Amino acid sequence: MDLSFLDRPEILGTIFPLAYSNFDLPEFMRGSPRDVATYAIEVEDGVRVVCGFWVAGKKCPSILYFHGNGETVAGHDWIAPFYMQKGINLFVVDYRGYGSSEGKPTISNMIADTHPIFNGFREIIGREGFRGSIFVMGRSLGSTPAIETALNYQDRIQGLIVESGSANNFRRLWEYMGTSGVEVSPGEENPLLNKVKIRQITKPTLIIHSEYDQIIPVSEGKELYQNSGAKDRRILIIPGAGHNDIMMMAEDTYFNTIEEFVKTYV
């Protein structure tokens, strides 16, 4: 699909605030993560995105992780150990213009970059002797590239995890900002939408969402679950949590559920 009609300054500034903001980022979100292996994957000639790889062990399953729009790879230093304690490797990807990654993100290139990122990740784990058990996970904005990846590489992954994800992507946003007259209708069956794509994904799928998510309502997570094409589809709603405290509100439940799901299909 041609998504260039969404690559407008007013939309991009909202979707990718860390790449287009004039404010300085806190030190812990800048650059690349410390004391962890980093990899630069070329997504376009002369443009590389930087990824961090937190390793529990080469025989452990690995999650290819797309983060939210207000996060960076470097900011995952405190989250990654929770996955490692569960025996899961975590490979976190930055968007263009985030952290040490080059270029500027657009909605078009965020989707297009999933292909070189996935293939680059498989090349890395193959070259370095990791077990080929791959799961794809996306949080918030990251649900869009995660679902795109799972849709296109179902035969090469074990499962999909979506946390705080959107069923309708940017549909409400582009309707609000006015895109009447574009060739692609922002209707319920638009093939851009996560809820339409997820119908075609048959790999085991886990949806996690907060009860009181104020940014992406819990109804979006339930809609993803209802539209999932997976025979094994699961949903976890974290009571009392919001968009940005979902892990802290139910730490044990959150990570135990991910561990149980992943280790069912390694």
C-alpha positions as a Markdown table, in Angstrom:
| # | Residue | x | y | z |
|---|---|---|---|---|
| 1 | Met | 0.0 | 0.0 | 0.0 |
| 2 | Asp | 1.1 | 3.6 | -0.7 |
| 3 | Leu | 1.0 | 5.2 | 2.8 |
| 4 | Ser | 2.5 | 8.5 | 1.7 |
| 5 | Phe | -0.8 | 10.3 | 2.4 |
| 6 | Leu | -0.1 | 9.8 | 6.1 |
| 7 | Asp | 3.5 | 11.1 | 5.9 |
| 8 | Arg | 2.5 | 14.7 | 6.7 |
| 9 | Pro | 4.4 | 16.9 | 9.2 |
| 10 | Glu | 1.5 | 17.3 | 11.5 |
| 11 | Ile | 0.9 | 13.6 | 11.7 |
| 12 | Leu | 4.6 | 12.6 | 11.9 |
| 13 | Gly | 5.2 | 15.0 | 14.8 |
| 14 | Thr | 2.4 | 13.3 | 16.7 |
| 15 | Ile | 3.3 | 9.7 | 15.9 |
| 16 | Phe | 7.1 | 10.1 | 16.3 |
| 17 | Pro | 7.6 | 12.8 | 18.9 |
| 18 | Leu | 11.2 | 11.8 | 19.9 |
| 19 | Ala | 12.4 | 12.2 | 16.3 |
| 20 | Tyr | 10.7 | 15.5 | 15.5 |
| 21 | Ser | 10.7 | 17.3 | 18.9 |
| 22 | Asn | 12.9 | 20.3 | 19.6 |
| 23 | Phe | 13.4 | 19.3 | 23.2 |
| 24 | Asp | 16.5 | 17.4 | 24.4 |
| 25 | Leu | 15.9 | 13.8 | 25.5 |
| 26 | Pro | 17.0 | 12.6 | 29.0 |
| 27 | Glu | 20.4 | 11.1 | 29.1 |
| 28 | Phe | 19.2 | 7.6 | 29.6 |
| 29 | Met | 17.2 | 7.7 | 26.3 |
| 30 | Arg | 20.0 | 9.0 | 24.2 |
| 31 | Gly | 22.4 | 7.1 | 22.0 |
| 32 | Ser | 22.8 | 3.3 | 22.3 |
| 33 | Pro | 22.3 | 1.2 | 25.4 |
| 34 | Arg | 25.4 | 0.6 | 27.6 |
| 35 | Asp | 26.9 | -2.8 | 28.4 |
| 36 | Val | 24.9 | -4.7 | 25.9 |
| 37 | Ala | 25.6 | -5.9 | 22.3 |
| 38 | Thr | 24.3 | -3.4 | 19.7 |
| 39 | Tyr | 23.7 | -4.0 | 16.0 |
| 40 | Ala | 23.1 | -1.6 | 13.1 |
| 41 | Ile | 20.8 | -2.9 | 10.4 |
| 42 | Glu | 20.7 | -1.2 | 7.1 |
| 43 | Val | 17.1 | -0.4 | 6.2 |
| 44 | Glu | 17.9 | 1.7 | 3.1 |
| 45 | Asp | 21.1 | 2.7 | 1.3 |
| 46 | Gly | 23.0 | 4.7 | 3.8 |
| 47 | Val | 20.4 | 4.5 | 6.6 |
| 48 | Arg | 20.9 | 2.2 | 9.6 |
| 49 | Val | 18.7 | 1.6 | 12.6 |
| 50 | Val | 20.4 | 0.6 | 15.9 |
| 51 | Cys | 19.2 | -2.4 | 17.9 |
| 52 | Gly | 20.1 | -3.7 | 21.4 |
| 53 | Phe | 20.3 | -7.5 | 22.1 |
| 54 | Trp | 19.9 | -8.6 | 25.7 |
| 55 | Val | 20.9 | -12.3 | 25.9 |
| 56 | Ala | 19.8 | -14.9 | 28.4 |
| 57 | Gly | 21.4 | -17.7 | 26.5 |
| 58 | Lys | 22.0 | -18.9 | 22.9 |
| 59 | Lys | 19.6 | -21.9 | 23.5 |
| 60 | Cys | 16.8 | -19.5 | 24.7 |
| 61 | Pro | 13.9 | -18.2 | 22.6 |
| 62 | Ser | 14.2 | -14.7 | 21.3 |
| 63 | Ile | 11.7 | -11.8 | 21.0 |
| 64 | Leu | 12.1 | -9.3 | 18.3 |
| 65 | Tyr | 10.6 | -6.2 | 20.0 |
| 66 | Phe | 9.2 | -3.0 | 18.6 |
| 67 | His | 8.8 | -0.3 | 21.3 |
| 68 | Gly | 6.4 | 2.6 | 21.8 |
| 69 | Asn | 6.7 | 6.0 | 20.2 |
| 70 | Gly | 8.0 | 7.7 | 23.4 |
| 71 | Glu | 10.7 | 5.0 | 24.1 |
| 72 | Thr | 14.1 | 4.2 | 22.7 |
| 73 | Val | 16.3 | 1.1 | 22.8 |
| 74 | Ala | 18.6 | 2.7 | 25.4 |
| 75 | Gly | 15.6 | 3.1 | 27.7 |
| 76 | His | 15.2 | -0.7 | 27.9 |
| 77 | Asp | 18.1 | -1.4 | 30.2 |
| 78 | Trp | 15.7 | -1.8 | 33.1 |
| 79 | Ile | 13.1 | -3.8 | 31.3 |
| 80 | Ala | 15.3 | -6.3 | 29.5 |
| 81 | Pro | 16.5 | -8.1 | 32.7 |
| 82 | Phe | 12.9 | -9.2 | 33.4 |
| 83 | Tyr | 12.9 | -11.1 | 30.1 |
| 84 | Met | 16.3 | -12.5 | 30.7 |
| 85 | Gln | 15.3 | -13.8 | 34.1 |
| 86 | Lys | 12.5 | -15.8 | 32.3 |
| 87 | Gly | 15.1 | -17.3 | 29.9 |
| 88 | Ile | 14.1 | -15.1 | 27.0 |
| 89 | Asn | 16.4 | -13.1 | 24.8 |
| 90 | Leu | 15.2 | -9.5 | 23.9 |
| 91 | Phe | 16.2 | -7.8 | 20.7 |
| 92 | Val | 14.9 | -4.2 | 20.7 |
| 93 | Val | 14.7 | -2.1 | 17.6 |
| 94 | Asp | 14.7 | 1.7 | 17.3 |
| 95 | Tyr | 12.9 | 3.6 | 14.7 |
| 96 | Arg | 14.7 | 5.9 | 12.3 |
| 97 | Gly | 15.8 | 9.1 | 14.1 |
| 98 | Tyr | 15.5 | 7.4 | 17.5 |
| 99 | Gly | 18.5 | 6.9 | 19.7 |
| 100 | Ser | 21.5 | 6.4 | 17.5 |
| 101 | Ser | 19.5 | 5.4 | 14.4 |
| 102 | Glu | 19.9 | 7.4 | 11.3 |
| 103 | Gly | 17.3 | 9.2 | 9.1 |
| 104 | Lys | 13.8 | 10.4 | 10.0 |
| 105 | Pro | 10.8 | 8.1 | 10.6 |
| 106 | Thr | 7.7 | 8.1 | 8.5 |
| 107 | Ile | 4.7 | 5.8 | 8.6 |
| 108 | Ser | 5.7 | 4.5 | 5.2 |
| 109 | Asn | 9.3 | 3.7 | 6.1 |
| 110 | Met | 8.3 | 2.3 | 9.5 |
| 111 | Ile | 6.3 | -0.4 | 7.7 |
| 112 | Ala | 8.9 | -0.9 | 4.9 |
| 113 | Asp | 11.7 | -1.3 | 7.4 |
| 114 | Thr | 10.1 | -4.4 | 9.0 |
| 115 | His | 11.5 | -6.5 | 6.1 |
| 116 | Pro | 15.2 | -5.6 | 6.4 |
| 117 | Ile | 14.9 | -5.6 | 10.2 |
| 118 | Phe | 13.4 | -9.1 | 10.4 |
| 119 | Asn | 15.9 | -10.5 | 7.9 |
| 120 | Gly | 18.8 | -8.7 | 9.6 |
| 121 | Phe | 17.8 | -10.2 | 12.9 |
| 122 | Arg | 17.5 | -13.7 | 11.5 |
| 123 | Glu | 21.0 | -13.3 | 9.9 |
| 124 | Ile | 22.4 | -12.1 | 13.3 |
| 125 | Ile | 21.1 | -15.0 | 15.4 |
| 126 | Gly | 22.0 | -17.5 | 12.6 |
| 127 | Arg | 25.5 | -16.2 | 12.3 |
| 128 | Glu | 26.1 | -16.2 | 16.1 |
| 129 | Gly | 24.6 | -19.6 | 16.8 |
| 130 | Phe | 21.3 | -18.7 | 18.6 |
| 131 | Arg | 18.4 | -21.1 | 18.6 |
| 132 | Gly | 16.0 | -20.2 | 15.8 |
| 133 | Ser | 13.0 | -19.8 | 18.0 |
| 134 | Ile | 11.6 | -16.3 | 17.2 |
| 135 | Phe | 8.6 | -14.4 | 18.6 |
| 136 | Val | 7.6 | -10.9 | 17.5 |
| 137 | Met | 6.3 | -8.4 | 20.0 |
| 138 | Gly | 5.1 | -4.8 | 19.7 |
| 139 | Arg | 4.1 | -2.3 | 22.4 |
| 140 | Ser | 1.8 | 0.6 | 21.6 |
| 141 | Leu | 3.0 | 2.1 | 18.3 |
| 142 | Gly | 5.2 | -1.0 | 18.0 |
| 143 | Ser | 2.1 | -3.1 | 17.5 |
| 144 | Thr | 1.9 | -1.8 | 13.9 |
| 145 | Pro | 5.4 | -3.0 | 12.7 |
| 146 | Ala | 5.0 | -6.2 | 14.9 |
| 147 | Ile | 1.8 | -7.2 | 13.2 |
| 148 | Glu | 3.2 | -6.3 | 9.8 |
| 149 | Thr | 6.2 | -8.5 | 10.5 |
| 150 | Ala | 4.1 | -11.4 | 11.8 |
| 151 | Leu | 1.8 | -11.2 | 8.8 |
| 152 | Asn | 4.7 | -11.5 | 6.3 |
| 153 | Tyr | 6.9 | -14.0 | 8.1 |
| 154 | Gln | 4.4 | -16.4 | 9.7 |
| 155 | Asp | 6.4 | -19.4 | 8.6 |
| 156 | Arg | 9.5 | -18.2 | 10.4 |
| 157 | Ile | 8.1 | -17.2 | 13.8 |
| 158 | Gln | 6.6 | -19.1 | 16.7 |
| 159 | Gly | 4.1 | -16.5 | 17.8 |
| 160 | Leu | 3.0 | -12.9 | 18.2 |
| 161 | Ile | 2.6 | -10.7 | 21.3 |
| 162 | Val | 0.9 | -7.3 | 21.2 |
| 163 | Glu | 0.9 | -5.1 | 24.3 |
| 164 | Ser | -1.2 | -1.9 | 24.5 |
| 165 | Gly | -1.7 | -2.1 | 20.8 |
| 166 | Ser | -4.2 | -0.5 | 18.5 |
| 167 | Ala | -6.8 | -2.3 | 16.3 |
| 168 | Asn | -7.4 | 0.8 | 14.2 |
| 169 | Asn | -3.9 | 2.3 | 14.0 |
| 170 | Phe | -4.1 | 5.9 | 12.9 |
| 171 | Arg | -7.5 | 5.9 | 11.4 |
| 172 | Arg | -9.1 | 8.2 | 14.0 |
| 173 | Leu | -6.1 | 10.5 | 13.6 |
| 174 | Trp | -6.2 | 10.8 | 9.8 |
| 175 | Glu | -9.9 | 11.2 | 9.8 |
| 176 | Tyr | -9.6 | 14.0 | 12.4 |
| 177 | Met | -6.8 | 15.8 | 10.4 |
| 178 | Gly | -8.7 | 15.4 | 7.2 |
| 179 | Thr | -7.7 | 13.1 | 4.4 |
| 180 | Ser | -10.9 | 13.1 | 2.4 |
| 181 | Gly | -10.2 | 12.5 | -1.3 |
| 182 | Val | -7.3 | 10.1 | -0.7 |
| 183 | Glu | -7.4 | 6.9 | -2.7 |
| 184 | Val | -7.3 | 4.7 | 0.3 |
| 185 | Ser | -10.5 | 4.8 | 2.3 |
| 186 | Pro | -10.0 | 5.0 | 6.1 |
| 187 | Gly | -12.9 | 2.6 | 6.6 |
| 188 | Glu | -13.4 | -0.4 | 8.7 |
| 189 | Glu | -11.9 | -2.8 | 6.2 |
| 190 | Asn | -8.8 | -0.8 | 5.3 |
| 191 | Pro | -6.0 | -3.3 | 4.8 |
| 192 | Leu | -3.6 | -0.9 | 6.7 |
| 193 | Leu | -5.5 | -1.6 | 9.9 |
| 194 | Asn | -4.0 | -4.0 | 12.5 |
| 195 | Lys | -7.4 | -5.6 | 13.1 |
| 196 | Val | -7.6 | -6.5 | 9.4 |
| 197 | Lys | -4.1 | -7.8 | 9.2 |
| 198 | Ile | -4.3 | -9.9 | 12.3 |
| 199 | Arg | -7.2 | -11.9 | 10.8 |
| 200 | Gln | -4.7 | -13.4 | 8.5 |
| 201 | Ile | -2.2 | -14.3 | 11.2 |
| 202 | Thr | -2.6 | -17.9 | 12.3 |
| 203 | Lys | 0.4 | -18.2 | 14.6 |
| 204 | Pro | -0.3 | -18.3 | 18.4 |
| 205 | Thr | -1.2 | -14.8 | 19.5 |
| 206 | Leu | -1.1 | -13.1 | 23.0 |
| 207 | Ile | -2.8 | -9.7 | 23.5 |
| 208 | Ile | -2.0 | -7.7 | 26.6 |
| 209 | His | -3.8 | -4.5 | 27.5 |
| 210 | Ser | -4.5 | -2.2 | 30.5 |
| 211 | Glu | -8.0 | -1.8 | 31.9 |
| 212 | Tyr | -7.7 | 1.9 | 32.1 |
| 213 | Asp | -5.4 | 2.7 | 29.1 |
| 214 | Gln | -6.0 | 6.4 | 28.5 |
| 215 | Ile | -4.1 | 6.5 | 25.2 |
| 216 | Ile | -5.2 | 3.3 | 23.4 |
| 217 | Pro | -8.4 | 2.2 | 25.1 |
| 218 | Val | -8.8 | -1.4 | 26.2 |
| 219 | Ser | -11.6 | -1.7 | 23.6 |
| 220 | Glu | -8.8 | -1.7 | 21.0 |
| 221 | Gly | -7.0 | -4.6 | 22.6 |
| 222 | Lys | -10.3 | -6.5 | 22.8 |
| 223 | Glu | -10.9 | -5.8 | 19.1 |
| 224 | Leu | -7.5 | -7.2 | 18.2 |
| 225 | Tyr | -8.3 | -10.3 | 20.1 |
| 226 | Gln | -11.7 | -10.7 | 18.5 |
| 227 | Asn | -10.2 | -10.3 | 15.1 |
| 228 | Ser | -7.3 | -12.6 | 15.6 |
| 229 | Gly | -7.1 | -15.5 | 13.1 |
| 230 | Ala | -5.0 | -17.6 | 15.5 |
| 231 | Lys | -6.5 | -20.9 | 16.8 |
| 232 | Asp | -4.6 | -20.2 | 20.0 |
| 233 | Arg | -5.3 | -16.6 | 20.9 |
| 234 | Arg | -5.1 | -15.3 | 24.4 |
| 235 | Ile | -5.9 | -12.0 | 26.1 |
| 236 | Leu | -4.6 | -10.6 | 29.4 |
| 237 | Ile | -6.3 | -7.4 | 30.8 |
| 238 | Ile | -4.3 | -5.8 | 33.6 |
| 239 | Pro | -6.8 | -4.5 | 36.2 |
| 240 | Gly | -6.3 | -0.9 | 37.3 |
| 241 | Ala | -3.4 | -0.1 | 35.0 |
| 242 | Gly | -2.9 | 2.7 | 32.5 |
| 243 | His | -0.9 | 2.9 | 29.3 |
| 244 | Asn | 2.5 | 3.5 | 30.9 |
| 245 | Asp | 2.4 | 1.6 | 34.2 |
| 246 | Ile | 1.1 | -1.7 | 32.8 |
| 247 | Met | 4.3 | -3.6 | 33.7 |
| 248 | Met | 4.6 | -2.1 | 37.2 |
| 249 | Met | 1.0 | -2.6 | 38.2 |
| 250 | Ala | 1.1 | -6.4 | 37.7 |
| 251 | Glu | 4.8 | -7.2 | 37.2 |
| 252 | Asp | 4.5 | -10.9 | 38.1 |
| 253 | Thr | 1.4 | -11.5 | 36.1 |
| 254 | Tyr | 2.7 | -9.6 | 33.0 |
| 255 | Phe | 6.0 | -11.4 | 32.7 |
| 256 | Asn | 4.8 | -14.8 | 33.9 |
| 257 | Thr | 2.1 | -14.7 | 31.2 |
| 258 | Ile | 4.7 | -13.9 | 28.5 |
| 259 | Glu | 7.0 | -16.6 | 29.8 |
| 260 | Glu | 4.3 | -19.2 | 29.8 |
| 261 | Phe | 3.1 | -18.2 | 26.3 |
| 262 | Val | 6.7 | -18.2 | 24.8 |
| 263 | Lys | 7.7 | -21.5 | 26.4 |
| 264 | Thr | 4.6 | -23.2 | 25.1 |
| 265 | Tyr | 5.8 | -22.8 | 21.6 |
| 266 | Val | 9.6 | -22.8 | 21.6 |
